Amino acid sequence: MKRSLLVAALSLALSSEVFAQEGAAAPPPPPPSSTPGPVPPPAVAAEHRTKLISVQPIAWIFGVYGIGFEVAITNRLSFVSGLNFYAFSFMTSQSQAAGGPTTFSTSTTVNVLGGLVQPGIAWFLVGRAPTGLWLSPKVEFGYISVGTSSNFNNGTFMNASSTTTSGFVLGMQGMVGYTHAFDIGLAIQLGVGLGWNYTPLSSSSSSTSTGGPVVTQPGTPFSFLGSFGRVSVGIGWNF
């Protein structure tokens, strides 16, 4: 009898221990760390550079040297200004020989000097001034002088003459183009359009021949009116 009670008690104790182990709740998770992790820095917006200075190196081949400046007034509008200087010359010559020594020779030299100021505005259809797709009207004010000298010589007779023609240039132009600026600041600019010019001109000439005096006389004033296509290929710096 005692033995039976001991076995029953032991069985009950073991059962209670197993039940307690199986029914015990899992320990709670550790509390989250109160130390915050690294916070990423806020995004920084790209700097808006509002000025552009440019030159047109292809035009240098033809003796036209210019520089342009542009500054944004709003996101869509900018003020533009160009300054061009013209300095070039060219010469033609001809000679003829008749089975021996030269019988005559002629030569003509043309020198061109002048300057042009081109203030205006640019309206940006795409992008943010001064970069993007734009329309640009400008007015033009300048001065030009063209000097021509000719010489004739046949060995016994010589004639030399020169003519100078000069006047102010008034005009306007309209162009459409695109300006792209790289992150480093380098910018490229392409544009095409039409221009109109009115130039009232005056001239004077002089000539001299072998054994004769120099003869000088004024020319007849005249004006030049015309329209021209315009092409702009520029490289510059956006800052």
C-alpha positions in Angstrom: 0.0 0.0 0.0 2.7 2.4 0.9 4.6 1.4 -2.2 1.6 2.2 -4.4 1.2 5.6 -2.8 4.9 6.4 -3.4 4.7 5.5 -7.1 1.6 7.6 -7.5 3.2 10.6 -5.9 6.3 10.3 -8.0 4.2 10.0 -11.1 2.2 13.1 -10.2 5.4 15.1 -9.5 7.0 14.1 -12.8 3.8 15.0 -14.7 3.6 18.3 -13.0 7.2 19.1 -13.9 6.8 18.2 -17.5 3.5 20.2 -17.7 5.2 23.2 -16.1 8.1 23.0 -18.6 5.8 22.6 -21.6 3.4 25.4 -20.5 6.0 27.9 -19.5 5.9 31.1 -21.5 8.8 32.1 -23.8 11.0 34.9 -22.4 10.1 38.3 -23.7 12.4 39.8 -26.5 15.0 42.3 -25.3 13.9 45.9 -25.5 15.0 47.9 -28.6 18.2 49.8 -28.3 17.7 53.4 -27.2 20.7 54.5 -29.2 19.7 55.8 -32.7 21.6 54.8 -35.9 23.3 57.2 -38.3 20.9 59.6 -40.0 21.6 60.2 -43.7 22.3 63.8 -44.7 19.5 65.7 -46.4 19.6 65.8 -50.2 21.3 69.0 -51.5 19.7 70.6 -54.6 22.0 71.3 -57.5 23.3 74.9 -57.6 21.6 77.1 -60.3 24.2 79.0 -62.2 22.7 82.1 -63.7 25.5 83.5 -66.0 27.1 82.4 -69.2 30.0 83.7 -71.2 30.8 82.3 -74.6 32.9 82.7 -77.8 32.5 81.4 -81.3 35.8 79.9 -82.4 34.7 78.7 -85.9 34.1 82.4 -86.8 37.7 83.2 -86.1 38.7 81.4 -89.3 36.8 84.1 -91.2 38.3 87.0 -89.2 35.2 87.6 -87.0 36.0 87.7 -83.3 33.1 87.8 -80.8 32.2 87.3 -77.2 28.7 86.9 -75.7 27.4 87.4 -72.2 24.1 86.2 -70.7 22.5 86.5 -67.3 19.2 85.0 -66.1 16.5 87.4 -65.0 13.9 84.7 -64.2 13.8 81.0 -64.8 12.4 81.7 -68.3 14.0 84.9 -69.3 17.6 86.1 -69.7 19.4 89.2 -70.9 21.9 88.6 -73.7 24.6 90.8 -75.3 27.1 90.1 -78.0 30.2 92.1 -79.1 31.8 91.3 -82.5 34.9 92.7 -84.1 35.6 92.2 -87.8 39.2 92.3 -89.1 40.1 90.4 -92.2 41.4 90.9 -95.7 41.8 89.0 -99.0 43.6 89.6 -102.3 43.2 88.6 -105.9 45.8 88.9 -108.6 46.2 88.1 -112.3 49.1 88.2 -114.7 49.5 87.4 -118.4 52.6 86.5 -120.4 52.9 86.2 -124.2 55.5 83.6 -124.8 58.1 85.3 -122.6 58.1 88.1 -120.2 55.0 89.2 -118.3 53.0 91.7 -120.4 50.8 92.9 -117.5 49.8 92.2 -114.0 46.9 93.3 -111.8 46.1 92.9 -108.1 43.3 93.9 -105.8 43.4 93.8 -102.0 40.3 94.2 -99.8 40.6 95.1 -96.0 37.5 95.0 -93.7 37.4 96.5 -90.2 34.3 96.9 -88.0 32.5 96.2 -84.9 28.9 95.3 -83.8 27.0 95.3 -80.5 24.0 93.0 -80.2 21.8 93.4 -77.1 18.7 91.4 -76.7 16.8 88.8 -74.6 16.3 85.0 -74.7 13.0 83.3 -73.8 13.4 79.7 -72.7 10.8 77.2 -73.9 12.5 74.3 -72.2 15.0 74.3 -69.3 16.0 77.0 -66.9 17.8 80.2 -68.0 20.5 80.4 -69.2 20.4 76.7 -70.4 17.8 74.9 -72.5 15.8 75.6 -75.7 15.4 79.3 -76.4 14.1 82.0 -78.7 16.2 85.2 -78.9 15.5 88.5 -80.7 18.3 91.1 -80.8 19.0 94.5 -82.2 22.3 95.4 -83.8 24.4 98.6 -83.8 27.8 98.8 -85.4 30.3 100.4 -87.8 32.1 98.9 -90.8 34.9 100.1 -93.1 35.9 98.5 -96.4 39.1 99.5 -98.1 39.9 98.4 -101.6 43.2 99.0 -103.4 44.1 98.0 -107.0 47.3 98.1 -109.0 48.0 97.7 -112.7 51.4 97.4 -114.3 52.4 96.4 -117.8 56.1 97.4 -117.5 55.8 100.8 -118.9 52.5 102.1 -117.4 51.4 101.8 -113.8 48.1 102.7 -112.3 47.2 102.5 -108.6 43.8 103.3 -107.1 42.1 102.9 -103.7 38.6 103.3 -102.4 37.3 103.5 -98.8 33.7 102.8 -98.1 32.3 103.1 -94.5 29.1 103.5 -92.6 27.0 102.6 -89.6 25.2 99.3 -89.3 21.6 99.1 -88.0 19.7 95.8 -87.8 17.9 93.1 -85.9 17.9 89.3 -85.8 15.9 86.4 -84.5 17.4 83.0 -83.6 16.3 79.7 -82.1 18.8 77.5 -80.4 19.8 75.3 -77.5 22.4 75.7 -74.7 23.7 72.8 -72.7 25.9 73.1 -69.6 27.9 70.2 -68.1 28.3 69.8 -64.4 31.8 71.2 -64.5 30.5 74.5 -66.0 31.6 73.9 -69.6 28.8 74.9 -72.0 28.0 74.5 -75.7 25.5 76.6 -77.7 24.0 76.1 -81.1 21.6 78.5 -82.9 20.1 79.3 -86.3 18.0 82.3 -87.5 17.6 85.3 -89.8 18.9 88.8 -89.6 18.1 92.1 -91.3 20.5 95.0 -91.8 20.4 98.6 -93.1 23.7 100.3 -93.7 24.0 103.8 -95.1 27.5 104.1 -96.7 29.8 106.8 -98.0 32.9 106.4 -100.0 36.0 108.2 -101.3 38.6 107.2 -103.8 42.0 108.2 -105.1 44.1 107.1 -108.0 47.5 107.9 -109.6 49.1 106.9 -112.8 52.7 106.9 -114.2 53.8 110.5 -114.4 50.5 111.9 -113.2 49.2 113.5 -110.0 47.1 111.8 -107.3 43.5 112.4 -108.0 41.0 112.2 -105.0 37.3 112.4 -105.3 34.3 111.7 -103.1 32.0 108.8 -104.0 28.3 108.8 -104.3 26.6 107.9 -100.9 24.4 104.8 -101.1 22.8 102.4 -98.7 22.7 98.6 -98.3 19.6 96.8 -97.2 19.5 93.0 -96.9 18.7 89.9 -94.9 21.0 87.1 -94.0 20.9 83.7 -92.4 22.6 83.5 -89.1 24.4 80.5 -87.5 25.8 80.4 -84.0 28.2 77.7 -82.8 29.6 78.7 -79.4 31.5 77.3 -76.5 31.6 78.9 -73.1 31.4 78.7 -69.3 28.3 78.6 -67.1 28.8 80.1 -63.6 
